[in-house]
Amino acid sequence: MTLLVLPAVLFILALFVYPFLYGLWLSFRPNGGGGLANYAKFFADPFLYTTITKTLMLAVPVTVLNVVVSIPVALRVRLMRHQRLLTTILVVPITLGTVLVSEGLLTYLGPRGWVNRVLLDLGLIGTPVRLLHNYWGVFLSLVITGFPFTFLLTLSYLTGIDPALENAAAVLGAPARERFKRVLLPLLIPGLTITLALSFVQAFSVFPSAILLGEPAGATRVISIAAYTAAFEQYDYSLASAIAMLMAGIQVIIVLALLAARGLIYSGPAASGKG
């Protein structure tokens, strides 16, 4: 059994553990100053540390929106006859990739794109709406590419719940809203927590759409752009490693906070059986 696990362990050590430890070590070896010079430089420069806020302002709303919308969509899709076809249609953006979606949005959302043309033809706007090279262009891209992933996770958790539980509540006279609130939602909370965490990590690492559709020197200068700039424009790999470690640290803190919140909200099957 140990020999069967060994290849997976070596794979994780080579591609995840070693790069992380090397990056952590490199972050404490700045080009000048003490071991914490890179971190001090990051938090002393507003152009650098404000990237944290800008990234969170993108990642958090996108994550919440995708999860909130995925719940009713998954509830509806699981009851449809052609579930596989609808699921396939909804997950198409995953197969396209972030760069291809961003390139498409450059055409669709541009001043002469079909979105503005339709709005102008309907008389809803007088001049083209600016949807590119700002916050909203990146926001829409993250929603389009992130929703299928969130939806698939939510649908998998929903289909894993025994339908007999909901049917029993319906037989007892509980309306649809009460069945969702008292039966489905408590059972969904553990899965939704994992979905929130994974969706947040995906949105927090935004990079291509922030450059192609956003304002990489302004409103959408996310922390990944700061790391890229330090590594490949300033050739300061030590500072880039420090920024990457900060990215990882922020994501770990958010994920741990979500798991802690789940522990406070969800008491688990054993506790729920006490009543």
Residue pairs with C-beta under 8 A, 6 or more apart in sequence:
20 248
23 241
23 244
23 245
24 241
24 245
26 237
26 238
26 241
27 38
27 39
27 238
27 241
27 242
27 244
27 245
28 35
28 36
28 38
29 35
29 238
30 37
30 38
30 41
30 238
30 239
30 242
31 236
31 238
31 239
33 40
33 41
38 238
38 239
38 241
38 242
39 242
39 246
41 48
41 239
42 48
42 49
42 239
42 242
42 243
42 246
43 49
47 221
48 226
48 243
50 221
51 221
51 222
51 223
51 225
51 226
52 223
52 246
52 250
54 219
54 220
54 221
54 222
54 223
55 204
55 206
55 222
55 223
55 224
56 204
56 250
57 135
58 135
58 138
58 139
58 142
58 203
58 206
58 210
58 220
58 222
59 142
59 200
59 203
59 204
59 206
60 200
61 139
62 139
62 142
62 143
62 146
62 199
62 203
63 146
63 196
63 199
63 200
63 203
64 196
65 143
66 143
66 146
66 147
66 150
66 151
66 199
67 150
67 154
67 192
67 195
67 196
67 199
69 147
70 147
70 150
70 151
70 153
70 154
70 155
70 195
71 154
71 188
71 192
73 90
73 151
74 151
74 154
74 155
74 158
75 158
75 180
75 184
77 83
77 86
77 87
77 90
77 155
78 155
78 158
78 159
80 86
87 152
87 155
90 147
90 148
90 151
91 148
91 151
91 152
92 148
93 101
93 144
93 145
93 147
93 148
94 145
94 148
94 149
96 104
96 145
97 145
98 141
98 145
98 208
98 209
99 208
99 212
101 141
101 144
101 145
101 209
102 141
102 208
102 209
102 212
102 213
103 212
105 132
105 137
105 140
105 141
105 144
105 213
106 132
106 212
106 213
107 113
108 114
108 115
109 115
109 116
109 131
109 132
109 137
109 140
109 213
110 116
110 131
110 132
111 128
111 130
112 128
115 129
115 131
116 125
116 128
116 129
116 131
119 125
119 129
120 126
120 128
131 137
131 140
132 213
133 213
133 214
133 215
134 214
134 215
134 219
134 220
135 214
135 215
135 219
135 220
137 209
137 213
137 214
138 206
138 209
138 210
138 213
138 214
138 220
140 213
141 209
141 213
142 203
142 206
142 209
145 209
146 199
146 202
146 203
149 198
149 199
149 202
150 195
150 199
153 191
153 194
153 195
153 198
153 199
154 188
154 191
154 192
154 195
156 191
157 188
157 191
157 192
157 195
158 184
158 188
160 191
161 184
161 187
161 188
165 183
165 187
166 179
166 183
166 184
169 178
169 179
169 182
169 183
170 179
174 182
174 183
186 266
186 272
189 262
189 265
189 266
190 262
190 266
193 258
193 259
193 261
193 262
193 266
196 258
197 254
197 255
197 258
197 259
200 251
200 254
200 255
200 258
201 251
201 255
204 247
204 250
204 251
204 254
205 224
205 247
206 222
206 224
207 222
207 224
207 225
207 228
210 216
210 220
210 221
210 222
210 224
210 225
211 225
213 220
214 220
215 221
216 225
223 243
223 246
223 247
223 250
224 247
226 243
227 240
227 243
227 244
227 247
228 240
230 236
230 237
230 239
230 240
230 243
231 237
231 240
